[in-house]
Amino acid sequence: MSAITDPPKDGFHLSMLIYDSRYRSMTIQIVTLMLFMLGVAWLINNAAVNLARLGKPLSFSFLWEPAGYDINQKLIEYNSQMTNARAALVGLLNTLLVAVLGCVTATILGVTIGVLRLSNNWLVARLMTVYVETIRNVPVLLWITLTMAAIIHSLPRPNDFRGANATASMIGDAVAITNRGIFMPKPVLHDGSMIVIGVFLLSIVGIFVFGKWAKAHQEATGQILPTFWIKLGILFIPAILTFFVMGNPITLEYPVLKGFNFKGGFHIRNSLIALWLALSLYTAAFIAEAVRSGIQAVSKGQTEAAAALGLRPSWIMQLVVLPQALRVIIPPLISQFLNLTKNSSLAISVGYMDITGTLGGITLNQTGREMECILLLMLCYLIISLIVSSVMNWYNNSVKLKER
């Protein structure tokens, strides 16, 4: 009786990379990647050769040369004798400042407007519709310019705060809102101030910890805690107690009218305010549409079931509708955050010195290093966009519906 054996298997042949379906897709991907890398290498080599012929070989040494220009709005110490790298960092921080302020404000406005668009009040719903359709169908550059013009021509001048015949007055003798910006008290740190700041930061962490515990407690027992007031207490009470225990280590420097402008305190320039408001209002119109579509994507049966259980309308929206709508809202919300960050490059139109105005503007013109400045500028925006996308995608994964 002869034993039955398997037929001999053929060995690997190079032709299998093309004709065998097990290897064909991998072969195509490898070849495509190699062609792409060769194309990029050719472009880089071509640019390097042409720059060398022009007497401008690729070099980033200009970053350590004195900048030679001033920047009006800055978050860190800077003067014209510092390096171009320092000027680029100041511009980058200004870009991040506008992006953070704009994203937070646009989200609050967008969610509010999106909910109001679905209001049962006919007038409110129509007003929100007019706002959305008007704002998003006009270029954002025009809104930035219009907002800047409105601030300059409608707000009082610093000279209007002077003397007995003053036509404008400070808010609480501490804040002055003028056509040159907002002047407000500036905190001055003394010994022990870092302890107060540290307690405040720990309080912020405590808010998130308490929020997670309150959510788990609600899911386990059904009891809804007054989280808003508890979080408010966690945020301020420990820091205030530490402030008095340490002997008032933080004081305020108030703005004072001297000459033709206010001196001292903290100055938020009109260019920053105009850019912040315009980008926030513009982006909020798009976020409102994403919120409206997300809410309408939730079945009406969910709302009716929650109402049958006796939940108030505000609780229905907060606890039932919005958590389910987030899976529809967040993906376009990420795109709007990225758009707002990139639209901040229009800041030069109102004289706000962001990364485009410093590295991609004055530094580029003074040094003549177009290729290097543009490459660094692109890299900055790419890194910012990737960070925003990563954070929002992480949040999206944390709140999406999970099936058993």
MIGUSE-198169 format. One line per 3 residues: number of its first residue (from 0); their letters; for each residue x, y, z of C-alpha. Coordinates in steps of 0.5 Angstrom, whole numbers, plus 2048, in hexadecimal, padded with zeros to 3 digits. Example, Ala and Ser with C-alpha at 12.3 -4.5 7.8 and 13.67 -1.06 7.14 Angstrom:
<recs>
0) AS) 819,7F7,810 ~ 81B,7FE,80E
</recs>
This chain:
<recs>
0) MSA) 800,800,800 ~ 803,806,7FE ~ 803,80D,802
3) ITD) 7FF,813,7FF ~ 804,819,7FF ~ 802,820,7FE
6) PPK) 805,823,7F7 ~ 80B,827,7F7 ~ 80B,82E,7F8
9) DGF) 80E,833,7F3 ~ 813,838,7F6 ~ 813,83F,7F6
12) HLS) 814,842,7EF ~ 815,84A,7EE ~ 80F,849,7E9
15) MLI) 80B,848,7EF ~ 80C,84F,7F1 ~ 807,851,7EB
18) YDS) 803,84B,7EA ~ 802,849,7F1 ~ 7FC,84C,7F4
21) RYR) 7FF,84B,7FB ~ 805,850,7F9 ~ 802,854,7F3
24) SMT) 800,85A,7F8 ~ 806,85A,7FC ~ 80A,85B,7F6
27) IQI) 806,860,7F3 ~ 806,864,7FA ~ 80E,863,7FA
30) VTL) 80F,865,7F3 ~ 80A,86B,7F4 ~ 80E,86D,7FA
33) MLF) 815,86D,7F7 ~ 812,871,7F1 ~ 810,876,7F6
36) MLG) 816,877,7FA ~ 81A,877,7F3 ~ 815,87D,7F1
39) VAW) 816,881,7F8 ~ 81E,880,7F7 ~ 81E,882,7F0
42) LIN) 81A,889,7F3 ~ 81F,88A,7F9 ~ 825,889,7F4
45) NAA) 822,88D,7EF ~ 821,893,7F4 ~ 828,892,7F7
48) VNL) 82B,893,7F1 ~ 827,899,7EE ~ 828,89C,7F5
51) ARL) 830,89B,7F5 ~ 830,89E,7EE ~ 82D,8A4,7F1
54) GKP) 832,8A5,7F6 ~ 82D,8A3,7FB ~ 82E,89C,7FE
57) LSF) 829,899,803 ~ 82B,89B,80A ~ 827,89D,810
60) SFL) 82D,8A1,813 ~ 829,8A7,812 ~ 824,8A5,818
63) WEP) 82A,8A7,81D ~ 82B,8AE,81A ~ 828,8B4,81D
66) AGY) 821,8B5,81B ~ 821,8BD,81A ~ 81A,8BE,81B
69) DIN) 814,8BF,821 ~ 80E,8BB,822 ~ 808,8BF,825
72) QKL) 805,8B9,828 ~ 809,8B4,82C ~ 808,8AE,832
75) IEY) 810,8AE,833 ~ 815,8B3,834 ~ 818,8B5,82D
78) NSQ) 81B,8BB,82A ~ 81E,8BD,823 ~ 825,8BB,825
81) MTN) 823,8B3,826 ~ 824,8AE,821 ~ 81F,8AC,81B
84) ARA) 81E,8A6,81F ~ 81B,8AA,825 ~ 817,8AE,820
87) ALV) 814,8A8,81D ~ 813,8A5,824 ~ 80F,8AB,826
90) GLL) 80B,8AA,820 ~ 809,8A3,821 ~ 807,8A5,828
93) NTL) 802,8AA,825 ~ 800,8A5,820 ~ 7FE,8A0,825
96) LVA) 7FB,8A5,82A ~ 7F6,8A7,824 ~ 7F5,8A0,823
99) VLG) 7F3,89E,82A ~ 7EF,8A4,82B ~ 7EB,8A3,825
102) CVT) 7EA,89C,825 ~ 7E7,89D,82C ~ 7E3,8A3,82A
105) ATI) 7E0,8A0,824 ~ 7DF,899,827 ~ 7DA,89D,82D
108) LGV) 7D7,8A1,827 ~ 7D6,89B,822 ~ 7D3,897,827
111) TIG) 7CE,89C,82A ~ 7CC,89E,823 ~ 7CB,897,820
114) VLR) 7C7,896,826 ~ 7C3,89C,825 ~ 7C2,89B,81E
117) LSN) 7BD,895,820 ~ 7B9,899,825 ~ 7B2,899,825
120) NWL) 7B2,8A0,825 ~ 7B1,8A3,81E ~ 7B5,8A9,81F
123) VAR) 7BB,8A6,822 ~ 7BB,8A1,81D ~ 7BB,8A6,817
126) LMT) 7C0,8AA,81A ~ 7C5,8A5,81B ~ 7C4,8A3,814
129) VYV) 7C5,8AA,811 ~ 7CB,8AA,815 ~ 7CE,8A3,813
132) ETI) 7CC,8A5,80C ~ 7CF,8AC,80C ~ 7D6,8AA,80F
135) RNV) 7D8,8A4,80C ~ 7D7,8A7,805 ~ 7DB,8AD,805
138) PVL) 7E3,8AC,805 ~ 7E6,8AC,80C ~ 7EB,8B1,80A
141) LWI) 7E5,8B6,809 ~ 7E3,8B5,810 ~ 7EA,8B6,813
144) TLT) 7EA,8BC,80F ~ 7E3,8BF,811 ~ 7E4,8BD,818
147) MAA) 7EB,8C1,819 ~ 7E7,8C7,816 ~ 7E1,8C6,81B
150) IIH) 7E6,8C6,820 ~ 7EA,8CC,81E ~ 7E4,8D0,81C
153) SLP) 7DF,8CE,822 ~ 7E3,8CE,828 ~ 7E6,8D4,82C
156) RPN) 7ED,8D7,82B ~ 7F2,8D7,831 ~ 7F1,8DE,831
159) DFR) 7E9,8DE,833 ~ 7EB,8DB,83A ~ 7EF,8E2,83B
162) GAN) 7EC,8E7,840 ~ 7E6,8E9,843 ~ 7E3,8EA,83C
165) ATA) 7E4,8E2,83A ~ 7DF,8DF,836 ~ 7E2,8D8,838
168) SMI) 7E3,8D5,83F ~ 7E7,8CF,841 ~ 7E3,8C9,843
171) GDA) 7E4,8C8,84B ~ 7EA,8CD,84A ~ 7EE,8C7,848
174) VAI) 7EC,8C5,841 ~ 7EC,8CA,83B ~ 7E9,8C8,834
177) TNR) 7EC,8CC,82E ~ 7ED,8CC,827 ~ 7F4,8CA,828
180) GIF) 7F2,8C4,82C ~ 7F0,8C2,833 ~ 7F5,8C4,839
183) MPK) 7F4,8C0,83F ~ 7F7,8BF,846 ~ 7FE,8BB,845
186) PVL) 7FF,8B6,84B ~ 806,8B7,84E ~ 809,8B1,851
189) HDG) 80D,8B1,858 ~ 810,8AC,85D ~ 80B,8A6,85E
192) SMI) 807,8A7,857 ~ 809,8A1,854 ~ 806,89D,85A
195) VIG) 7FF,8A0,858 ~ 800,89F,851 ~ 802,898,852
198) VFL) 7FB,897,857 ~ 7F7,89A,851 ~ 7FA,895,84C
201) LSI) 7F9,88F,851 ~ 7F2,892,852 ~ 7F1,891,84A
204) VGI) 7F3,88A,84A ~ 7EE,889,850 ~ 7E9,88B,84C
207) FVF) 7EA,886,847 ~ 7EB,881,84C ~ 7E4,883,84F
210) GKW) 7E1,883,849 ~ 7E3,87C,847 ~ 7E0,879,84E
213) AKA) 7DA,87D,84E ~ 7D8,87A,847 ~ 7DA,873,849
216) HQE) 7D6,874,850 ~ 7D0,876,84B ~ 7D0,870,847
219) ATG) 7D1,86C,84D ~ 7CB,86F,851 ~ 7C7,874,84D
222) QIL) 7C9,879,851 ~ 7CA,880,84E ~ 7CF,884,852
225) PTF) 7CF,88C,852 ~ 7D6,88B,84E ~ 7D6,893,84C
228) WIK) 7D6,896,853 ~ 7DB,890,855 ~ 7E0,891,850
231) LGI) 7E0,899,851 ~ 7E1,898,858 ~ 7E7,893,856
234) LFI) 7EA,898,851 ~ 7EA,89E,856 ~ 7E9,89D,85D
237) PAI) 7F0,899,85E ~ 7F4,89F,85A ~ 7F0,8A4,85E
240) LTF) 7F2,8A1,865 ~ 7F9,8A0,862 ~ 7FA,8A7,860
243) FVM) 7F8,8AA,867 ~ 7FC,8A5,86B ~ 802,8A7,867
246) GNP) 801,8AE,868 ~ 7FE,8B1,862 ~ 804,8AF,85D
249) ITL) 801,8B1,857 ~ 7FF,8B9,856 ~ 7FD,8BD,850
252) EYP) 800,8C2,84C ~ 7FA,8C7,849 ~ 7FA,8CB,843
255) VLK) 7FB,8D2,843 ~ 7FA,8D7,83E ~ 800,8DB,83C
258) GFN) 802,8DF,836 ~ 7FE,8DD,830 ~ 7FD,8D6,833
261) FKG) 7FC,8D1,839 ~ 802,8CF,83C ~ 803,8C9,841
264) GFH) 7FE,8C3,841 ~ 7FD,8BE,83C ~ 7FC,8C0,835
267) IRN) 7F7,8BC,830 ~ 7F8,8BF,829 ~ 7F2,8C1,825
270) SLI) 7F6,8BC,81F ~ 7F5,8B6,824 ~ 7EE,8B8,826
273) ALW) 7EC,8B9,81F ~ 7EF,8B2,81C ~ 7ED,8AE,822
276) LAL) 7E5,8B1,822 ~ 7E5,8B0,81A ~ 7E8,8A9,81A
279) SLY) 7E4,8A7,820 ~ 7DD,8A9,81C ~ 7DF,8A7,816
282) TAA) 7E1,8A0,818 ~ 7DB,8A0,81D ~ 7D6,8A0,817
285) FIA) 7D9,899,814 ~ 7D9,896,81B ~ 7D2,898,81C
288) EAV) 7D0,894,816 ~ 7D4,88E,818 ~ 7D0,88E,81F
291) RSG) 7CA,88F,81B ~ 7CB,889,817 ~ 7CD,885,81D
294) IQA) 7C7,886,821 ~ 7C3,885,81B ~ 7C6,87E,81A
297) VSK) 7C4,87C,821 ~ 7BD,878,821 ~ 7B7,87C,823
300) GQT) 7B5,876,827 ~ 7BB,877,82C ~ 7B9,87E,82E
303) EAA) 7B2,87B,82F ~ 7B4,876,833 ~ 7B8,87B,837
306) AAL) 7B2,87F,838 ~ 7AE,879,83A ~ 7B3,878,840
309) GLR) 7B2,87F,842 ~ 7B8,882,840 ~ 7B8,88A,83F
312) PSW) 7BA,88C,838 ~ 7C0,88F,83A ~ 7C2,888,83D
315) IMQ) 7C0,885,837 ~ 7C4,889,832 ~ 7CA,888,837
318) LVV) 7CA,881,839 ~ 7C6,87D,833 ~ 7C6,881,82D
321) LPQ) 7CD,884,82D ~ 7D1,87E,82F ~ 7CE,87A,829
324) ALR) 7CF,880,824 ~ 7D7,881,826 ~ 7D8,87B,821
327) VII) 7D6,87F,81B ~ 7D8,886,81E ~ 7DF,885,820
330) PPL) 7E2,883,819 ~ 7E0,889,815 ~ 7E2,88D,81C
333) ISQ) 7E9,88B,81B ~ 7E9,88D,814 ~ 7E6,894,816
336) FLN) 7EC,895,81C ~ 7F1,893,816 ~ 7EE,898,812
339) LTK) 7EE,89E,817 ~ 7F5,89C,819 ~ 7F7,89D,812
342) NSS) 7F3,8A3,811 ~ 7F6,8A7,816 ~ 7FC,8A8,811
345) LAI) 7F8,8AE,80E ~ 7FA,8B1,815 ~ 7FE,8B6,811
348) SVG) 7F8,8B9,80E ~ 7F7,8BD,814 ~ 7FE,8BD,817
351) YMD) 7FE,8B7,81B ~ 805,8B4,81B ~ 804,8AD,81B
354) ITG) 809,8A7,818 ~ 807,8A9,811 ~ 809,8B1,813
357) TLG) 80F,8AF,816 ~ 813,8A9,813 ~ 80F,8A9,80C
360) GIT) 80F,8B1,80C ~ 814,8B6,80F ~ 819,8B0,810
363) LNQ) 818,8AE,809 ~ 819,8B4,806 ~ 81F,8B7,80A
366) TGR) 823,8B0,809 ~ 821,8AE,802 ~ 820,8A7,804
369) EME) 81A,8A5,801 ~ 81B,89E,800 ~ 81D,89D,808
372) CIL) 817,8A2,80B ~ 812,89E,807 ~ 814,897,809
375) LLM) 814,899,810 ~ 80E,89D,80F ~ 80B,897,80C
378) LCY) 80E,892,811 ~ 80B,897,817 ~ 804,896,814
381) LII) 804,88F,813 ~ 806,88D,81A ~ 801,892,81D
384) SLI) 7FC,88E,818 ~ 7FE,887,81A ~ 7FE,889,822
387) VSS) 7F7,88C,821 ~ 7F5,886,81D ~ 7F8,881,822
390) VMN) 7F5,884,828 ~ 7EE,884,825 ~ 7EE,87D,822
393) WYN) 7F0,87B,829 ~ 7EA,87E,82C ~ 7E6,87C,826
396) NSV) 7E8,874,828 ~ 7E6,876,82F ~ 7DF,878,82E
399) KLK) 7DD,874,828 ~ 7D7,86E,82A ~ 7DA,868,82C
402) ER) 7D7,862,82A ~ 7D7,85B,82E
</recs>
